[in-house]
Amino acid sequence: MNPFDYVRLINEKGKVDDVMGFVPYLTVNNFSYSLDTVMLANELNCHPNLPPECQFDCLYHTVKKGKRFNKWYKAEDNPHLGLIMEYYGYSKEKALEALQILSPEQIEIIKKQGQTGGLSK
């Protein structure tokens, strides 16, 4: 069963056949984006050693029936991240920190110094 099938099953209160393929991380993460289920998701995150079947039962019997369509969080890509990583030889984390302290003028200077010419693809 697809992990998101379990989310649908919990939301719609469908018939439960088997929860052997239940992945708690993905399901609890999905419920953490809804206002009415975020506290339950947090509580389940505080008890990661519970067996998956217990976590499923807790979600199934606690979450009210309803439709929840939540967008997952995606980190924004900074257009200058690759430039800073290449210029300084930084990792992604270090480059993100550097971008917080670099001024727009400094980034422009780095851009100009990074231009090597040639054909663009």
Buried (B, 14 or more C-beta within 10 A) or exposed (E): BEBEEBBBBBBEEEEEEEBEEBBBEEBBBBBBBBEEBEEBBEEBEEEEEBEBEBBBBBBBEEBEEEEBEBEEEEEEEEEBBEBBBEBEEBEEEEBBEBBEEBEEEEBEEBEEEEEEEEEEE
